[in-house]
């Protein structure tokens, strides 16, 4: 199964928010759909998107944004 189902779910949420006059939320969901589409496209090409998060207090790398450790 591909990750494109997420775009359908986000679209449903965006449409529901617009019908409920939650226009700011609907606009944010539009942005989320664009980000999701790019990440889905790039993950299907084997690319990892994101920047490493540097925890300066601990002095180490605490994680990677946009990377699933379980994949």
Z-matrix of the N, CA and C atoms (Angstrom, degrees):
N
C 1 1.449
C 2 1.530 1 109.01
N 3 1.281 2 116.28 1 136.68
C 4 1.455 3 120.51 2 178.74
C 5 1.520 4 110.50 3 -87.50
N 6 1.315 5 115.59 4 169.98
C 7 1.460 6 121.01 5 -179.68
C 8 1.525 7 112.95 6 -85.96
N 9 1.306 8 117.57 7 3.06
C 10 1.460 9 120.38 8 -177.01
C 11 1.529 10 113.37 9 -67.20
N 12 1.314 11 117.96 10 -15.49
C 13 1.470 12 121.02 11 175.89
C 14 1.524 13 110.26 12 -60.48
N 15 1.336 14 116.40 13 -28.21
C 16 1.466 15 119.43 14 179.67
C 17 1.519 16 111.20 15 -62.62
N 18 1.327 17 117.66 16 -35.33
C 19 1.459 18 120.80 17 178.12
C 20 1.523 19 110.68 18 -64.32
N 21 1.320 20 117.29 19 -37.58
C 22 1.467 21 120.80 20 177.42
C 23 1.530 22 110.88 21 -64.54
N 24 1.331 23 116.51 22 -42.84
C 25 1.464 24 120.75 23 179.50
C 26 1.525 25 109.92 24 -64.53
N 27 1.318 26 116.92 25 -45.65
C 28 1.468 27 120.60 26 179.04
C 29 1.523 28 111.41 27 -62.02
N 30 1.323 29 116.30 28 -38.37
C 31 1.460 30 120.47 29 177.90
C 32 1.525 31 111.25 30 -63.72
N 33 1.330 32 116.09 31 -43.05
C 34 1.470 33 120.32 32 177.12
C 35 1.529 34 110.85 33 -61.28
N 36 1.329 35 116.26 34 -43.64
C 37 1.469 36 119.90 35 178.58
C 38 1.533 37 111.28 36 -63.14
N 39 1.336 38 115.80 37 -42.24
C 40 1.470 39 120.35 38 179.36
C 41 1.523 40 110.40 39 -62.10
N 42 1.316 41 117.10 40 -45.39
C 43 1.460 42 120.70 41 -179.96
C 44 1.529 43 111.53 42 -64.05
N 45 1.315 44 117.29 43 -41.49
C 46 1.457 45 120.93 44 178.15
C 47 1.525 46 110.49 45 -63.41
N 48 1.333 47 116.77 46 -44.28
C 49 1.466 48 120.58 47 179.53
C 50 1.526 49 110.66 48 -61.11
N 51 1.314 50 117.39 49 -41.47
C 52 1.470 51 120.51 50 179.36
C 53 1.529 52 110.65 51 -64.87
N 54 1.325 53 117.53 52 -41.49
C 55 1.468 54 120.74 53 179.22
C 56 1.519 55 112.10 54 -66.31
N 57 1.335 56 116.86 55 -26.37
C 58 1.459 57 121.29 56 179.54
C 59 1.532 58 111.67 57 -92.14
N 60 1.326 59 116.68 58 12.77
C 61 1.473 60 123.64 59 -179.42
C 62 1.527 61 112.13 60 60.56
N 63 1.321 62 116.92 61 30.80
C 64 1.462 63 122.51 62 173.55
C 65 1.524 64 107.00 63 -97.97
N 66 1.331 65 115.12 64 68.93
C 67 1.457 66 120.79 65 -169.90
C 68 1.521 67 113.01 66 -68.61
N 69 1.321 68 116.93 67 -35.68
C 70 1.466 69 118.99 68 178.55
C 71 1.530 70 110.27 69 -66.41
N 72 1.313 71 116.76 70 -42.00
C 73 1.462 72 120.76 71 176.70
C 74 1.530 73 110.25 72 -62.56
N 75 1.322 74 117.17 73 -42.60
C 76 1.467 75 120.77 74 178.83
C 77 1.528 76 110.84 75 -59.81
N 78 1.339 77 116.87 76 -40.53
C 79 1.468 78 120.20 77 178.10
C 80 1.525 79 111.30 78 -65.11
N 81 1.306 80 116.91 79 -41.32
C 82 1.468 81 120.01 80 178.23
C 83 1.526 82 110.72 81 -64.44
N 84 1.305 83 116.78 82 -38.56
C 85 1.459 84 119.73 83 178.49
C 86 1.528 85 111.25 84 -66.61
N 87 1.333 86 117.84 85 -31.89
C 88 1.475 87 120.35 86 172.31
C 89 1.522 88 110.14 87 -58.68
N 90 1.342 89 115.56 88 -45.45
C 91 1.466 90 120.22 89 179.16
C 92 1.529 91 110.82 90 -63.14
N 93 1.323 92 115.83 91 -42.28
C 94 1.466 93 120.40 92 179.80
C 95 1.528 94 110.34 93 -62.27
N 96 1.315 95 116.69 94 -38.42
C 97 1.466 96 120.03 95 179.07
C 98 1.525 97 111.03 96 -62.99
N 99 1.324 98 117.10 97 -38.57
C 100 1.467 99 120.23 98 177.86
C 101 1.524 100 110.96 99 -65.22
N 102 1.318 101 116.62 100 -44.97
C 103 1.462 102 120.54 101 178.88
C 104 1.527 103 109.92 102 -62.14
N 105 1.315 104 116.73 103 -45.16
C 106 1.466 105 120.97 104 -179.89
C 107 1.528 106 111.02 105 -61.30
N 108 1.321 107 117.19 106 -42.41
C 109 1.462 108 120.64 107 -179.72
C 110 1.526 109 111.17 108 -62.08
N 111 1.324 110 117.03 109 -41.60
C 112 1.467 111 120.82 110 178.66
C 113 1.523 112 110.40 111 -65.94
N 114 1.321 113 117.18 112 -45.21
C 115 1.460 114 119.87 113 -179.15
C 116 1.527 115 111.83 114 -65.92
N 117 1.325 116 116.74 115 -39.52
C 118 1.473 117 119.87 116 177.64
C 119 1.520 118 109.76 117 -63.27
N 120 1.331 119 116.14 118 -44.61
C 121 1.468 120 119.84 119 179.24
C 122 1.519 121 110.44 120 -61.01
N 123 1.330 122 116.88 121 -48.00
C 124 1.455 123 119.81 122 -176.21
C 125 1.524 124 112.42 123 -70.06
N 126 1.335 125 117.62 124 -34.53
C 127 1.464 126 118.98 125 179.04
C 128 1.525 127 110.75 126 -68.97
N 129 1.329 128 117.05 127 -29.69
C 130 1.462 129 119.61 128 177.72
C 131 1.526 130 111.09 129 -71.68
N 132 1.335 131 116.43 130 -18.05
C 133 1.465 132 121.34 131 177.12
C 134 1.523 133 111.56 132 -96.98
N 135 1.341 134 116.02 133 4.66
C 136 1.448 135 120.29 134 178.16
C 137 1.511 136 114.55 135 82.79
N 138 1.314 137 117.83 136 12.81
C 139 1.465 138 121.10 137 179.58
C 140 1.511 139 109.87 138 -91.62
N 141 1.325 140 116.19 139 146.32
C 142 1.459 141 121.81 140 174.05
C 143 1.508 142 107.28 141 -107.84
N 144 1.329 143 115.77 142 126.28
C 145 1.453 144 121.61 143 -179.51
C 146 1.508 145 108.41 144 -100.36
N 147 1.290 146 116.80 145 145.50
C 148 1.454 147 119.79 146 173.28
C 149 1.506 148 112.27 147 131.13
N 150 1.295 149 114.50 148 170.92
C 151 1.453 150 121.42 149 178.56
C 152 1.508 151 108.37 150 -121.32
N 153 1.300 152 115.79 151 145.33
C 154 1.461 153 119.03 152 177.04
C 155 1.515 154 109.49 153 -70.01
N 156 1.295 155 115.07 154 142.62
C 157 1.459 156 121.30 155 179.72
C 158 1.510 157 107.79 156 -97.63
N 159 1.327 158 116.74 157 119.94
C 160 1.453 159 120.97 158 -177.93
C 161 1.516 160 109.67 159 -99.45
N 162 1.309 161 116.11 160 116.98
C 163 1.450 162 122.02 161 179.12
C 164 1.526 163 107.69 162 -90.72
N 165 1.344 164 116.78 163 94.27
C 166 1.457 165 120.97 164 -173.89
C 167 1.522 166 112.33 165 -66.63
N 168 1.327 167 118.40 166 -29.45
C 169 1.465 168 120.06 167 178.90
C 170 1.525 169 110.90 168 -66.85
N 171 1.317 170 116.88 169 -40.91
C 172 1.457 171 120.66 170 -179.36
C 173 1.525 172 111.58 171 -87.00
N 174 1.352 173 115.83 172 -18.07
C 175 1.455 174 119.90 173 179.01
C 176 1.509 175 113.91 174 75.13
N 177 1.339 176 116.73 175 27.14
C 178 1.458 177 118.57 176 179.55
C 179 1.520 178 110.54 177 -144.58
N 180 1.299 179 115.41 178 173.69
C 181 1.459 180 121.64 179 175.69
C 182 1.522 181 106.78 180 -87.55
N 183 1.335 182 116.41 181 121.43
C 184 1.465 183 119.19 182 -173.70
C 185 1.519 184 113.76 183 -97.02
N 186 1.318 185 118.25 184 -8.22
C 187 1.457 186 119.51 185 -179.54
C 188 1.501 187 111.38 186 169.21
N 189 1.307 188 116.26 187 178.37
C 190 1.450 189 122.04 188 177.68
C 191 1.507 190 108.38 189 -129.14
N 192 1.308 191 117.41 190 124.92
C 193 1.457 192 122.07 191 178.43
C 194 1.520 193 108.56 192 -74.00
N 195 1.322 194 116.52 193 133.01
C 196 1.464 195 120.52 194 178.14
C 197 1.510 196 114.10 195 81.99
N 198 1.321 197 118.51 196 10.30
C 199 1.447 198 121.17 197 -179.97
C 200 1.510 199 109.75 198 -121.09
N 201 1.295 200 116.22 199 129.78
C 202 1.455 201 121.50 200 179.47
C 203 1.519 202 108.42 201 -94.21
N 204 1.323 203 117.14 202 116.07
C 205 1.449 204 120.96 203 -177.39
C 206 1.516 205 112.84 204 -67.11
N 207 1.333 206 117.61 205 -15.81
C 208 1.458 207 121.07 206 -176.24
C 209 1.510 208 113.80 207 -94.87
N 210 1.325 209 117.06 208 -1.68
C 211 1.470 210 117.99 209 -177.42
C 212 1.505 211 111.43 210 -91.87
